[in-house]
Amino acid sequence: MYVVGGTIREMEPDGLVQLRGGGLRERAMAGAAASAMNESLSAAQERGEKLAQVGDKAENLAHEADEFASLAKQLRRQQEGGFFGGLFG
């Protein structure tokens, strides 16, 4: 425990400083900081979810592109094969 500016401060086990008998201004500042931190965490979580969705869409798009390429090759072979579409050779 120690005193800074007439306010008794106590070190918590996790290393954070807790105000004891602190003024209204300090508590308001701490509340505003906690609120800003919560908003930042929420925004970061939202960004993470959006990035995951974009990743899923990119993976799906890549799979569909592979399917399209395969079908395009198959169609080309059929067209090059003549009248019966390459079924006999």
SEKE-853755 format. One record per residue (C-alpha): residue number from 1; z, y, x. Coordinates in nm, 2 decimals, always signed. Layout:
<votis>
> nr pz py px
> NUM Z Y X
...
</votis>
This chain:
<votis>
> nr pz py px
> 1 +0.00 +0.00 +0.00
> 2 -0.08 +0.35 +0.12
> 3 -0.09 +0.71 -0.01
> 4 -0.40 +0.93 -0.01
> 5 -0.38 +1.27 -0.16
> 6 -0.07 +1.19 -0.36
> 7 -0.22 +0.88 -0.51
> 8 -0.08 +0.54 -0.43
> 9 -0.35 +0.29 -0.34
> 10 -0.31 -0.08 -0.30
> 11 -0.54 -0.32 -0.12
> 12 -0.64 -0.61 -0.34
> 13 -0.68 -0.97 -0.20
> 14 -1.06 -0.94 -0.21
> 15 -1.05 -0.62 +0.00
> 16 -1.11 -0.37 -0.29
> 17 -0.89 -0.07 -0.33
> 18 -0.71 -0.04 -0.66
> 19 -0.58 +0.30 -0.78
> 20 -0.22 +0.31 -0.89
> 21 -0.12 +0.62 -1.08
> 22 -0.46 +0.78 -1.00
> 23 -0.58 +1.08 -1.18
> 24 -0.82 +1.10 -1.47
> 25 -1.10 +1.22 -1.25
> 26 -1.08 +0.92 -1.02
> 27 -1.07 +0.68 -1.32
> 28 -1.37 +0.86 -1.47
> 29 -1.57 +0.83 -1.15
> 30 -1.48 +0.46 -1.11
> 31 -1.59 +0.40 -1.47
> 32 -1.92 +0.58 -1.42
> 33 -1.98 +0.38 -1.10
> 34 -1.90 +0.06 -1.28
> 35 -2.14 +0.16 -1.56
> 36 -2.42 +0.24 -1.32
> 37 -2.36 -0.09 -1.14
> 38 -2.38 -0.28 -1.46
> 39 -2.70 -0.10 -1.56
> 40 -2.85 -0.18 -1.22
> 41 -2.76 -0.55 -1.25
> 42 -2.91 -0.57 -1.59
> 43 -3.23 -0.40 -1.48
> 44 -3.25 -0.64 -1.18
> 45 -3.20 -0.94 -1.41
> 46 -3.47 -0.81 -1.64
> 47 -3.71 -0.76 -1.35
> 48 -3.64 -1.12 -1.23
> 49 -3.72 -1.26 -1.57
> 50 -4.04 -1.06 -1.58
> 51 -4.14 -1.18 -1.24
> 52 -4.07 -1.54 -1.35
> 53 -4.30 -1.49 -1.65
> 54 -4.57 -1.35 -1.43
> 55 -4.54 -1.64 -1.19
> 56 -4.57 -1.89 -1.48
> 57 -4.88 -1.71 -1.61
> 58 -5.03 -1.71 -1.26
> 59 -4.97 -2.08 -1.22
> 60 -5.13 -2.14 -1.56
> 61 -5.43 -1.92 -1.47
> 62 -5.48 -2.12 -1.15
> 63 -5.47 -2.45 -1.34
> 64 -5.73 -2.32 -1.59
> 65 -5.95 -2.19 -1.31
> 66 -5.95 -2.54 -1.15
> 67 -6.04 -2.69 -1.49
> 68 -6.32 -2.44 -1.53
> 69 -6.46 -2.51 -1.18
> 70 -6.45 -2.89 -1.25
> 71 -6.63 -2.85 -1.58
> 72 -6.89 -2.62 -1.42
> 73 -6.96 -2.88 -1.15
> 74 -6.99 -3.15 -1.42
> 75 -7.23 -2.93 -1.62
> 76 -7.44 -2.86 -1.31
> 77 -7.47 -3.23 -1.23
> 78 -7.58 -3.30 -1.59
> 79 -7.84 -3.03 -1.58
> 80 -7.97 -3.15 -1.24
> 81 -7.99 -3.51 -1.36
> 82 -8.29 -3.46 -1.59
> 83 -8.36 -3.54 -1.95
> 84 -8.06 -3.78 -2.00
> 85 -7.82 -3.54 -1.83
> 86 -7.76 -3.75 -1.53
> 87 -7.62 -4.04 -1.72
> 88 -7.84 -4.30 -1.55
> 89 -7.83 -4.20 -1.19
</votis>
